[in-house]
Each structure stands twice: as C-alpha cells, then as structure tokens.
Amino acid sequence: MTTSALDPANPFATPSTLPYGLPDFRVIRDEHYLPALLAGMAEQRAEIEAIATNPEPATPQNTLDLLERSGRLLHRVATAFFNQSSADATVALERIEEQVAPLLAGHHDAIHQDARLFARLEALHAAAQAGDFELAPDTAWLLHRLRIAFLRSGIALDAGAQERLRELNAAITSLETVFGREILAGANASAVLVTDAAELDGMPSDARAAAALAATERGHEGQWLIELQLPTQQGVLAALRDRGLRERVHTASVTRGSGGDDHDTRGTVLALARLRAERAQLLGYPHHAGYVAADATARTADAVEEFLGRLAPAAVANARGEAADLQRALERDELGAGLEAWDWAYYAERVRSERHSLDDALLRPYLELDRVLRDGVFAAARELYGLTFSPRPDLVGYHPDVRVFEVHEEDGTGLGLFLGDYWTRESKRGGAWMNTLVDQSDLLDERPVVVNNLNIPKPPPGEPPLLSWDEVITLFHEFGHALHGLFSDVRYPSQSGTEVPRDFVEYPSQVNEMWAWDPAILRSYAVHHVTGEPMPPEWVDTLLAARQDGEGFATTEYLAAALLDQTWHRLAPDEVPTDPAEVEAFEAAALERAGIAFGPVPPRYRTAYFNHIFAGGYSAGYYSYIWSEVLDADTVEWFREQGGLSRANGEEFRRRLLARGGSTDPMGAFRDLRGRDPEIGPLLARRGLQAATTEG
C-alpha cells in the first residue's frame, strides 16, 4: 500500500500546506486517524522493502538517507494522533489507540528484525571502518545508533525468540495504552466534590471559582469539584484549613488505581512488570532496569542504584528536620495531633509564611499566566537567544484552548511554531509535557512545530488565570523542552531536538528553570494582575532567599518514586507478585529497604498511578530527572561564571548543546560546553544534601 491507497480526501493523504507543516486541525476528525495510520505503516513497509532489496552496495545515500526519509505519512499522522490522544482524548481515539498500539509495535519490530536491512548497515559500517569512505560525524553517529537499535530489537536472536519478542512488545504496548486510559478515568472519577462552602476556607478565590466551574461542567451546579493533579501531593492542600477535607483530597489521590473498581490499574502494573522483565532476559539483560540503563548515559542499573542510594539518607534526614518544624506548627492548632501527609503542604506554607512573611496565596495575584508567559518565559528567550513570539490566531490547534505562536529569530527569520495548551480538562491526561508535531530536519527541509501541555485549572470567563509558584516553574521547565525542539539544527529527523537518551532529555528543560528565578526576569513578570504594581522588592528577595525551603520533602518524595521505579524493574519475571492486592505491600517493603520510607512524605507517584513508568515512556528511567539535574546544576554554575543572562551565553548554550539534538554523543556535547565532565557538587549544594553525602 502507498499513499495513494489512502482516500485523497483524508487530511493526512498529503503533507500539510499550512505554515511549518502544522497539521490542519480545522479539518482533521477522529475518523481520519485509523485509515491514515494503517496506510502509513503499509507505505513504510514498501519503502523498507525497496531499501532492503536494493542490489547496489550500501551507501549513506541509498541506505541511511532513505531510511530517514521513509515513513513520512506514518510519522505525520502518528505525531498528531498521539498528541491529541494525550491532550484531548475521546472514546473513539482511545479505541483507535488500543487497536493500533500492538500494530505499531509489530511494525517497529518488522523493521528492526529485518536481517537484510541489518546486513546493509553492517556492510556500511565495515566499509567505513576499512576507509572506503569517510562518514560525517552525525552520519557516523546515526549508523552507530541504528546498529544498537537493531541489536536491542532482537536482530541477533533466533526465529523463535524473535517471535516471542514480537509478542511481548505487542502485549507491552497494549497494556501501556490500557494503563493510560485507566489512570485518566480514575483521576476523573476520584475528583473530590465539596458541597459545603465552609470546607473551602483558605482556598484562594480564583481556585475556588475554577472548582465551581469544574463542578458545573460535570453537572454539580452550586458545588465545588477539586480535580486531582497527577502527583500524590495536591496543590490545593497548601491552602485548605479544613483538616478533614485535606484528608479526603489526599486519600482520593493516593488510592487512585487501587480501589478494585473499573479503574484499578494494579493488574495492569503487574502484567507490565512481568512482560518487561521477560523481554529484558530474552535480550540478555538481567532485568528491565538493566536493559534501559544500557542505552542511556547511566550505562548500568547498578550505577543508577548507587547514585540514588547515595542521596536518599541525606534527603530523609532533611525531611525529618522539616517535619519537626511542621509538627510544632500543627500542635499549636491541634494539641496532640500527629503530622500526616495531608498536613505537610498546609503547614509548610504556614511555616514559610511565619519565617519569611510570604506564602503562595500572597504570590498568586502577581503570577498571572499571560504575564508570566510573555514577560517571563518569552522574555528570557528573547534576552538569551533573540527570539520573538507572534500570536497566530489564524492557525488552529487541536483544541479551542490551544494557542499558536510563530517563533522568529532576531533577524526576523521564521524558526518554527510553538503551541501552548495550559488548561486542565476531563479529556486530558495529568501532568505537563512537551510534544513535537513536526521535527526539524535539513534532509527533509522541515522546521519545528512543538507543543507544551500543562494542567492549570481553567478560571471562569473574565477571571484571571493565576499561578502557584510551582506552576511558574513548570511553565519554564516545559518551555526548556520546547527550546530543545525549536533550536534543533540537524540533518536527520531521527536526531532532531529531544531525540536524546531519557536520562539526558530533562537536562535542557531543567536549565531553563533558572530564568524563573533570575531577579531581572522575575521582576518583569511578577506584576499584580489588577494594580499593575510589581511584586514588592522585599518579597522577591525573600522568595529568592527561601529557594531551598522544602528541599528535604521534594527530594525525598522524588527519590521514593525513582526507587520504586527501579525496584519494580529490577525483578525477574518469576519475582513479580501475582496478586494485585500485593502491590501496596510490595511498595511499602521496597521503600523500607531503600531507607526512604517516611509516612508524612509519600512517594511523588505511587505505583497504581505512576503514569511516567507504566504509560509515559519513563519505565526504569524516572531517575532521569535527578541524574539530569547533575548536568543542569553544573550548567547553571557555568552561566553564572560567564555572567548570567546574556545573548553571548545563550548563543553558546544553543550552539554547543541545544542545536545538536541527538546528532552526537550527548555527554560529549556537555563536555564541549563545560570543558570537562559534570561535577555533582552544585546539585548537592542546591538541594542541601552536601553535608550528609560526603561521608564515606
């Protein structure tokens, strides 16, 4: 089947003619996706067959270039489809995803288990090694990565083992899709309905209005619906004075996916862990964690375990110290009460307010979304990189809430498109993420189209969208991913932007968070949404001075989740529990063994709603955030050493690192920027861990 087999009326039948190849969401409908996905797979199979059967000796042009050019229809439709299914799912899209997920896994396997194709790669490698021709550095890296991909896809296995591998990949992909659907439905079902306004005492007026709107949209006029965010810790807990409601919200959060109902994910979790373990052993790895680490900058699961284990004792010690302060504050309200997980955010905010005369409720009026985006996120990109962002209301996103901006270089040259999708909704999975709709590629003459998704409660019409400080940081973080995609300057589409190892991909986004804290940028965007007055200078100073507050909690909850991920994925198939009811006990034992079990600070994600690792592509890789933060913290030091926010520094970071995407060894790109290997000291200092981790 070729593109001609697809109905010409299907919007995916030909490349989009919109600026930068933006998919034409004005005409794309759910029913267009399945036939286009099927046609795309068929078209790429025909293209691969032509490459594999070419009688001419392998060259970069007739093998590597053609591989990179293949599957353009499939890529075009798949990027649009998976972006929409995560950000605006419908029943129809969910059914399509369940149908095509195993088909796409099989399609990938068919390519990477094609012995003829692998033979051409091996011949190309041998010819280059013999000096028959010289490969450009990015071409040599592409060939290197392709050979690894084929080996990790079972090309060296016998026919029976390859067949079993295909079965495992199809089953794993299907279950990941099921988990994603279950967790979204479970989050919607677990939203907490409040009927008594008195229980909402302390909730900021804008958040209360958003809760009222959410309740109305679900048929509960005159009530309030507290929708759950993806992590365990719910932002609203920092404001609610009613301890009973705090407990209800927290309980709803931590019991998601484990209630024995239609949204129970535990059976899916166990099946995934077992299948992943079997696949890893089939490919010669002791466990899935080893399989994942081998293709990342960490290289071994033992290196990951040692790194996390080094940080855990200090993190818990710091968290216990913070807990003692919160316990004293709690006892002033309720003598004899013990600090619980649902109390932490509220009393942390109380203690911070007492210590610094500053809390989130005071900050929110100064953190209006549009202002933070325009005079914070975009302004930092202008100061560093010379970028400007022009709204394009003539271009339509995949949902009415999506905003489209054209991005221009300092000289006015168009760079790409940026789409911002910031509101939470019932059809959108939790969390925040970046997607790419069009990959930059010189080979294909394509420029990037990138998307940022957040989950901010939508205010009623006419009300300002005010952010928490955490949401400000998330806005900057996700835009760091967007810059990685926008600045890509590579030849091959498979090396574009964020196509780097999982434990490296968070590095540029974490670096971009530093500009949220930059005093000049902060004073620009932190402006009262009514009066236009800037945030009082003493508040800014206090906010900067209090930056390390709560790092014990933040590090402990993160490490608990990362260690849970590693524990699930270091199991052999026969070590995975068989009864879903065993999940909680397994989780508790794992945290206890790791020395990270501390009741008032539960894991950032518990197993049953850990979307990152059971549906989101971070299986055995959640450690990536803090692994990448070593690079991030060291790079923040580099910026400071070089003078901070300047065009010269921005261009250096862009040229040496962001622009290179996956076209080179990522650690080589870091060394090119920093002049040496990364050092852990800046991370330890940032998180207040240095004193407890230098011993032994």
N, C-alpha and C positions, 0 to 999 in steps of 0.2 A: 504494500500500500504506500502511496506517496501522498503529498499534499493534495493532489487533485482528487483523491478519494474522499476528501472532506468536502462537505457541501460548501460551495463558494460563498453562500450567504452567511456562513459561520464567521463571526468576527475574528477568529484566530486563523482563518484559512490563509491570510496574507499578513505580512508584518504591518503593525500599526503605522499610520501616516501622521499621527499626532506628534507634537514636538518631543524629541528624545525617545520616541517609540513608546510613550506612555500607553498602556493598554486602554482601549476605548471602552471605558466602563459605562458610557452612555448607552451602549447597545448590547454589552455582554450580559447574558442571562444564565441562570443556573443550568439550563438545559444545553448550553453550548459547550460546557466543560468536558463531559464524558466523551462525546464523539471526537473532540479535538485531542484529548489525551490518548485515546486509542489510536487515532491516526498518527499522532506524533511518535508513538512507540513503533508503529509499523514503518513509518518513514525512516526513523533512525536505524532500525534493523536492516533495511535495504542499503542505507549508506554504509553501515559497518560491513555488510557482506561485500560491497564493492571494494572497500579498503583491504579486507582480509584476503580476497581472491585476486588482487592485482598481481600480475605476473612480473612486473618490474621490481627490481631491488628496492628495498625500503629506503626512503629518504625523509628528511624532516618535512618536506613539502607534501609528498604523497602518503604520508602516514600521520605524523603529528598534526600538521595543519588541517588535514581532512578530518581527523578525529575531533579536533576542536571546533570545526565547522559543522559537525554532524549534530543532529537532534535539535535544530533551532526551533522547529514547530513545537516539539515537546517542551523545551525549555520555556518558550514564550507562554504556553498555556499553564504549565506547572507552577511557574512563579506567581502568576495571577491567581491561580486556584488556591494554592496553599496559603498565600497571603490572606485571601478572602475567607477561607475556611477557619482561619485562626482569629480573624478580627471581626467577621460578620457572618457567623455560621447560620445555616438554615438546615432544616431536616433533609432537604434534597442534597445539599452539599455534604452533609455527614454521611448519607448513604453512598454518594459517589466516592467519598474518601475511603470508606470501608471496602468498596468494590475494587478500587484501583490500587490501593496500598500494596497488596500482595502482587499485583500485576507489575507495578513499578519495581518492586524488589526483584522479581524474576527477570525483568528487562535488564536491570543493572547486572545481575548475575550472568545473564547470557553474554553480555559484552565482556565482562571481566573473567569469564571462564572459556573464552574463545581461544583455543590453542593456536590457531592460525594468526590471530592478531598479536598474541603474545610473542610468537616466533618473529614477527616483523619488528617488534620492539627490541627483542634480544639481538636481532641482526643489526639493527640500527645502533644499539649500544656497543656491540663488538666492533663495528666499523669505525665508530667514533674513537673507541679505545685504541684501535690499530692506527689511527691517524689518517684514515681515508678522507675525512673531512673534520672540520672543527665546528662544534656546536656553540652558538651564542650562549652566554650564561643562563638566560631564562629558559632557553630551549633544553639545555642540559638538565636543568632542574626539573622541567616538565617531564622529561624522559625518566629521570630518577624517580619522581613521584608516581608516575604511571606504572613503572615496574613494581614498586612497592604495593600499589593498589591492586594489581593483578595477583600478587602473592597473597595478600591479605584477603583476597576474594576466593582463594582456593584453587588457583590455576595449577598448583603442584600436586593436588590431591588426585586419587584415582576416581574413576567414574562413579562408583557407588558413594564415596564420600562427598563428591561434588553434588550428587543428587540430594543427599541428606542436608548439605549446606543450603541448597536452594529451598528445601522445605523449611528449614529453620529460619532463614531470612524472611520468607513469606509470612510465617507464623508470627515472628517478632514484630514485623511491620504492622500486621493486622492488629496485634494486641496493643501496640503503642497508640494506634488510632482509637481503639476502644477505650483505653485509659483516658485519652484526651477528651473524648465525649463524656465519659463518666464523671470526670472531675469538673467539667463545666456545668453539667446538670446538677451535680452535688453542691457546687458553690451556690447556684441559683436557689436550690431547694433549702439551703442552710441559712439564707439571709434571715436576720432577726427582725421580727415585726414588733413594733412598740406601739401600744395603744394609749399609754398614759404619758402625757407631755412632761409630767414632773420627773419621770425617769431620765429625761434628756438633759437635766440640769448640768450645765457646764459645756455642753456641745456648742461650738460656735454657730452663729445664726446662719451663715452660708451653708455649713454642713447639715444643719437641721433642715434647711429649705431643700437641699438636694435629697435628703432622706424622705421628705414629704413627697417630692416629685416622684421618686422611685416607687413609693407605696402607691401613689395614684396610678402610675403606669401599670402596676400589677393588680389594680382593682381594689385597693385598700384606701379609699378616699378618707381624708381626715386622720390618717395614721402615719407612721414613720417606718421606713424599711432601711435597716442598716445592712448594706450589701457587703459581702466578705471580699477582702483582698486576698491574693494568692498566699502570702506568707502566713505563718502562725500568728504573729503579732499583728493585731488590727490597729490601724492608726487612731481610730476613734477612742480607744481605751485611754489615751493620754488626756482626754478632756472630760470623760464621763465621771461625775461624782458619785453616782449611784453604784455601790459595790455589787449589788445583785445583778444589775444589768451588765456590768463589766464581766461578771462571771458567766452570764448567759452568752454574751458575744464570744468570749474566749472558748467556752465549751463547744459552741457551734463551730468555731474554727478548727479546734483540734480533733473533733470527732468526724469531720468530713471524710467520707470514703470508708468509714468503718462501722456503719450503722446496721449492716445486714439487710439493707434495702436495695432498690434497683441501682443505686449509685455507689454501692460498695465496691471499692477498687482492689481489695486485698487479694482476691483470687487472681485477678489480672497481674498484680505485682509478683506473686509467687510464680506464676507461669512464665512471666518475662524473665525473672531472675534465673529460673531453671533453664530456659531455652538459650539465654545468652551464655550461661556457663557451659552448656554443651557445645555451642558454636565455638567458643574460645578453645576448648580442649580439642575439638576437631581440627582446629587450625594450628595446634601445637603450643598453645599458651596454657598456663596453669589455671587461669580464671579470666573472667571478662575484664577485670581491672588491669591485668597484665596486658591483655590484647589492646585496650585503649591507650595505656601509657606508652606502649612501644611505638605508637605513631604520633606521639606528642613530644613536646620538648622535655618532659619529665623522664622519658625513656623507660622507667620501670615503676611498677606499683609500689615496690619497697621504698623507692625514693620519695614517693608521694606520702606513704605512711610515716616515714621518718620525719618529713617536713611538718606534717600536721601534728604528729605526736610531740614534736619539739615545742609547738606553740600552745598546745592545749593546757598544760598545768598553769602557765602564767595567766592565760585568759580566764580560767576558772577562779584563780586566786583574786584577780582583779574584779571579777563579777561578784565574788563573795564580799569583797570590801564595799562595793557599791550597794549590795543588798543590805548591809548593816546600816548604812545611811537611810535607806528607804524604810527599813523596819522601824527605825526610830520615828520617822515621819508618820507611818501608819499607826503606831501606838498612840500618837497624840490624838488621832481620830477615834480609834477603837482599841482601847486598852486590852491587852492580852491576845489580840489578833495576830496571826502569823502571816508573813508576806507570801502571797501566792502569785502565780504567773499573771493573773488578770489585774494584779495591783501594780505591776512593775512600771508600766508606761505612765500611769497616773502619778505615782509618787516620784518617779524620776523627773517628771515635768515639775512637780511641786518643789523638789529639792533644787532643781536647776533654777527655778524662779526665785527661791529664797536665797540661793547662793549668788545668783547673778542678776536678780531682779528682771528676769526675762523668761518668757515662755512662748510656746507655739501660738497660743491664742493672740498674744500681742504682735507676733510677727506676721500672721496671716494677712491682715489688711494691707501690708506692704509688699505682698508677694502675689500680685495679680498675674495670671497666666500670660496674657498677651504682652505685658510689660516685661516679664522675665524672659520670654522668648525673644522679643525684639531688642531690648536693651541689655540683655544678659547673654543668652546663648548666641544669638546672631551677632551681637556687638563684639563678643570675644573673638568670633570667627573673622570678623572684619579687621580687628586690630592685629590679629596674628597672621591672617592669610590674605587679607584684602578682599574677602568675599562680600557680596551684597545679595540680598534676598528680595525678590519681587513677587508679590501675590499674583497668582494666575487664576482668577475666578472663572475664566473661560474654559479651564481644564477641570474635568470632573474626576473625583476619586471613586472608590468602590462603595462608599457610604456617604450620605449627605454631610456627616460630621467631618469628613476628611478635608484638609486644607492643602492646596498645592502652591508651592513656591518655585520660581525659577531661580537658579543659583548662577551668579556671574562672577568671573574673575575680576581683578582690579582694573584690567584694561577693557572691561565690558564684554569679553568673550563669554559665551554661554558655557557653563560647566556641566549642568545637569538639572534634574528636578528633585525637590525634597517634598515629601508628603508627610504631614503631621496629623495623627489620629489620636486624640488625647482623652476622649471621654470613655468611661465605663458603660457597658450595656449588656443586656442579657445574652446577646449573641456573640460576645467577645470573651476569649479566654483571659484569665487573670494575668497579672504581671506587666512587664514592659519589655519591649524587644524592638529590634531593627530587622527589616526585610529589604531585599533588593528585587525590584521588578525588572530592571534592565542592568546587566553587567557592563562595565566599561571594558572595551577591547579594541585595540588598534587593528587586529586581524579582521574583525567584523565591522570596524568603523562605527562602534556604538559608544554612546556616552551614558553615564549612570542615571538611574532613577531609583531613589531609595525612600524607605518608609520608616517612620518612628511611631510606635504604638505605646501609649501609657494607659492607665486606668484611673482617671480622676473623676470623681462623681460630678455629673453634669448639673450645673445650677439651673434653677428655673429661669425662664426668659426674662431678660432685663437685669438679672443678678450677676455680679462679677464672679468669675472663677478664681477663687483664692486658694493658694497652695500651702501645704505644710513645707517645712524645710527639707524633709526627706524627698518630697516630690520635686522640689527645685533641683536637688542633687540628681535625681533620676532623669530629669529633663536634660541636664548637661551630660550625664552618662550616656544615654541613648544617642544623643547627638554626636558623641565621640565615635560611636559605631558608624553613624551616617557620614561623618567626615572620612572615615576609613574607606567607605564605598565611593564617595564623591571624588576623592583625591587619587583614586586608583589610576595608575599610568602604566599599564602593562599591555603586552601584545595578545596574550592568550586569555580567553574568557574564564577558563577554569582557575586562573591565578588572580582574578580580579578582587580587589578590596579585602573583604573579610574572609577570603578563602585561605585561611591560615590555620595552624593547629588550634584545637579547642583551648588549650591552656596558654595560648598567646593572644587569642582574639579579644579578650577582655582588657588587655593592656592599653590600647589606644583610648578606649572609652573611659577607663579609669583615670587616665591622664587628663582627659578633658574636664573631669570633675573639679580640677584645681581652680578653674577660672570662675566657678561659682563663689569661691572664697576670696578671689582676688579683690582687694579693697576698692580699686578703681571701678571694676565691673560691678561689684556688689552695690556700691553707692549709686550706680547708674540705674539698676533695675529695681532696687528696694525702695519703692516710692508709694506713698499711701494712695490707694485707688480712688479716694474721694477728694482729699485735700490737695493732692499733688506734692505734698511735702516729702522730702527724702526721709528715710529711716534715721532717727536721731543718731548722731555720730557715736555717742557712748554705747548705744545698742549694737552698732556694727562692731565696735571694739570688743564688747562683751561677747558677741556671737563668735568672733574670731578667737577670743581667749578661751572660750568654753568648748572649742572644737573637739578636744579629747574626752569630754564628758561622755560617759556611757560606753566607752570602748570595750570595757570588760564584758558587758552584756552583748554588744554587737559581735565581738569576736567569738564569744562562747556559743551564741546561737548559730552563727555561721559554721564554726568548726564542728558542732554537733551534727549538723546536716551533712557536711562534707564527709565526716567519718562514718555516718550511717550509709551514705552512698558507697563508700569504699567497702564497708562490711558486707552489704548485700552482694556486691560484685566481686568479692574475693572468695565466694563459695564455689565448691564443686557442685555438679548437678544433684548428687545424692545428699548434699548438705542443706539444700533449700527446704525449709519447712513445707509440709504438705497440707496443713490445715490453716485456712485464713485466720482462724481465731488465734493462731500462734504469733501473728505479726507483731502485736504490741509487746509480748514478752520477749521476742527476738530483739526488737528495737531497744527495749529497756536494758537487756543484758549487754547489747553492743555498746551502748553509751556508758554503762558502768565499767566495762572492760577498758574502754578508751580513757577513762578518768574524766569524762566530760559531762557526766550525769549531775545535774543541779536543778532541782524541781522548779524554782522560780524562773529559770531560763530554759524553756523547752527549745528543741531544735527549730531553726528558722522554717524548715519544712519537715513535717512528719511523713512517714513512709506513704500513707494512704493518699496524700495529696501532693506528693513530691513530683510535680509536673516536669521539672527540669530533667530528671533522670529516667522517668518512665514514659515520657512522651516528647520531651523537648530537645533531645539530642545531646544531653549532658551526662548520659549514663557513665558512671565511673569517672566523670570529669567535672563534678561540681567543685572539686578542689581548685579548678582553674582560676576562680576569682582571686583567691589569695596568692596563688602561685604567680599570676599575672601582676598582682599588686606589688610584688618584689620589684618587678621591672618598672611599674608605674611610680612607686615612691622614689626609686633611684632617678627616674627621668624628671620628676618634679624637682629634685635637687639640681639636675642639670640645668633646667630652666632658670632656677634661682641663681646658680653660678654664672649664667650667661646674661643675667639682667632682667629676667622675667618676661612680661608681656610685650613683645616687640615683633615687628614684621620679620626681622632677620632671624629670630629664633623660630618663629612659625614656619618660615620657608625651609630652614634647616631640618626641622622635625618632619615636615611634609615630604621633602625630597629624599631624605635618608631612610625614612621609615613608612609613613602613611602611603606614599605613592607606590611603594614596591609590592604591596599586597602579598600574594603567595608566589612571587616570581623568584624568590631566593630563600635560603635558609633563614628563618625568622630571627634566630639568635645571632646570626651574622649581621643582620640589619641592625639589631640592637647594639652590637659591638661597634658597628660603623658609626652609629650616633654617639655612643658613650665613650668609645675608645678603650673599652675593657669589658670584662664580664660583669653581670649585675652583682650588687652587694646587698645583703639583707638588712644592714643597719638602719637605713631610712624607714623601712617597713616597721621594724621593731620599735623605733622611736615614735613613729606616727601612732601606733596602737598601744603605746605604753607597756610594751612587753619586754623591753631590753633587760631590765633588772632580773627578771625571773628566768630568762632563757640563756644567759651567758654562762651559767654554771654547768659544768660537765659538757 
